[in-house]
Amino acid sequence: MAKLNRIRVVLAERDLNNKWLADKLGKDQATISKWVTNTTQPSLETLLAIANALEVPVQELVRQEEFSHVK
């Protein structure tokens, strides 16, 4: 499966964990785990909330090169 998001990387860079993000977003830790392992993808609305919580541009959470072939 293609790695579509970088949530895990940004959490690690900021020395944060899944529990912190779950608490911040009011989500279950299992849901966060699915996102960081790319088992499932958050909705666009949720991805924006994640970017806001992590104080990063949403583009930093999305792997652009996965979509470079799409025009």
Secondary structure as a PSIPRED ss2 file (coil, helix, strand):
# PSIPRED VFORMAT (PSIPRED V4.0)

   1 M C   1.000  0.000  0.000
   2 A C   1.000  0.000  0.000
   3 K C   1.000  0.000  0.000
   4 L C   1.000  0.000  0.000
   5 N E   0.000  0.000  1.000
   6 R C   1.000  0.000  0.000
   7 I H   0.000  1.000  0.000
   8 R H   0.000  1.000  0.000
   9 V H   0.000  1.000  0.000
  10 V H   0.000  1.000  0.000
  11 L H   0.000  1.000  0.000
  12 A H   0.000  1.000  0.000
  13 E H   0.000  1.000  0.000
  14 R C   1.000  0.000  0.000
  15 D C   1.000  0.000  0.000
  16 L C   1.000  0.000  0.000
  17 N C   1.000  0.000  0.000
  18 N H   0.000  1.000  0.000
  19 K H   0.000  1.000  0.000
  20 W H   0.000  1.000  0.000
  21 L H   0.000  1.000  0.000
  22 A H   0.000  1.000  0.000
  23 D H   0.000  1.000  0.000
  24 K H   0.000  1.000  0.000
  25 L H   0.000  1.000  0.000
  26 G C   1.000  0.000  0.000
  27 K C   1.000  0.000  0.000
  28 D C   1.000  0.000  0.000
  29 Q H   0.000  1.000  0.000
  30 A H   0.000  1.000  0.000
  31 T H   0.000  1.000  0.000
  32 I H   0.000  1.000  0.000
  33 S H   0.000  1.000  0.000
  34 K H   0.000  1.000  0.000
  35 W H   0.000  1.000  0.000
  36 V H   0.000  1.000  0.000
  37 T C   1.000  0.000  0.000
  38 N C   1.000  0.000  0.000
  39 T C   1.000  0.000  0.000
  40 T C   1.000  0.000  0.000
  41 Q C   1.000  0.000  0.000
  42 P C   1.000  0.000  0.000
  43 S C   1.000  0.000  0.000
  44 L H   0.000  1.000  0.000
  45 E H   0.000  1.000  0.000
  46 T H   0.000  1.000  0.000
  47 L H   0.000  1.000  0.000
  48 L H   0.000  1.000  0.000
  49 A H   0.000  1.000  0.000
  50 I H   0.000  1.000  0.000
  51 A H   0.000  1.000  0.000
  52 N H   0.000  1.000  0.000
  53 A H   0.000  1.000  0.000
  54 L H   0.000  1.000  0.000
  55 E C   1.000  0.000  0.000
  56 V C   1.000  0.000  0.000
  57 P C   1.000  0.000  0.000
  58 V H   0.000  1.000  0.000
  59 Q H   0.000  1.000  0.000
  60 E H   0.000  1.000  0.000
  61 L H   0.000  1.000  0.000
  62 V E   0.000  0.000  1.000
  63 R C   1.000  0.000  0.000
  64 Q H   0.000  1.000  0.000
  65 E H   0.000  1.000  0.000
  66 E H   0.000  1.000  0.000
  67 F H   0.000  1.000  0.000
  68 S C   1.000  0.000  0.000
  69 H C   1.000  0.000  0.000
  70 V C   1.000  0.000  0.000
  71 K C   1.000  0.000  0.000
